[in-house]
Amino acid sequence: MAVVTLTGHLGALGVIPAMVADRLGYRLVGRELVAQAGAALGWSPEEADDFDERTGGLGRRLADLFDRLALTQPEVGGFVSTFTMSYADATGIGATAGERYFAELRQLIEAVAAEGDVVIVGRGGQAILADHPEATHFRVACPQEVRAQRVDQRDHQGIEAARALVEHSDREREAWHSRYLGIDYRSPYHYSLVLNSDAMPDDLVARIITEVVEARERAPAA
């Protein structure tokens, strides 16, 4: 009944989670947890996505709206500059909703882990299941510029847009883990193993993770 958690900044994981789940014969869960947590609160998938490893939610929706207004009505620009906030700073607007979402997400992750034989991608699994006796936690790291190139290859919106997206995602992911889980996402001490997906191909990273999990399953109980 083993549990594997996998996490990585935008552009780091690639197809590694799917490879690991396939090699182990485990269930793979990730983004569907977002929709399920939102559904439990009566939210649409789009509303739930606002809180997926982000701390802002409503703050982001309003900031996006004012950004669009500023493009067509320059006179609102001054108001936008005073209103717009990062997710990391959005501790008031949307905070209660974010806490409700996180509580639902935590329950879902704990329930999935209780079933066992599962690979959980992101969503704070490494912290939520930190004390789970059969969980092994992995982080896949990769340099920011390499990840931006990967995102550009995927989205075809230009390297500058990809860099901005990666940098923004990194800030929000780290702020989310700090706010709701009280951890430094980058710290290696939350993981059994940290691997660099720029230093080796995805299939090798997946094989190493698989071998670690299988070796742990074979090891005698302490």
Helices and strands as residue ranges (DSSP letters): E 3-7, H 16-24, E 27-29, H 32-40, H 45-49, H 58-72, G 74-76, H 77-83, G 87-89, H 95-115, E 118-121, H 125-128, E 135-141, H 144-155, H 159-176, I 177-181, G 188-190, E 193-196, H 202-218
